[in-house]
């Protein structure tokens, strides 16, 4: 059954919430950006520290010019929900994000490999469903 996640078509990028189950069992909402140019999903070190998956962040991170993150580690998130789809044991990059970006995660192509994704920009809908034999290429 497809799910529909909405986004604001007036924004420059596709922003939407994802949900992470932290190390204490608490559910956290994380502001994310759908990034078709990112090969893998990234979470900010700040978000991973807050949810308990990092003990500390690196203090000596220097961001490259432009809108680029700085990846410096990986963690496995045991339970999260992207577009209302539960995902277990997703390996994500730990990245430093500029605070002015207003996001805590980039959802990359690893998500697209797991799901059939249709973006209806005119309606502001991300329509997703798990791959089945009938909808795989």
Secondary structure, 3 states (H helix, E strand, C coil): CCEEEECCCCCCCCEEEEEEECCCCCEEEEEEEECCCCCCCEEEHHHHHHCCCCCCCCCCCCCCCCCCCEEEEEEEEEEEEECCEEEEEEEEEEEECCHHHCCCEEECHHHHHHEEEEEECCCCEEEEEECCCCCCC
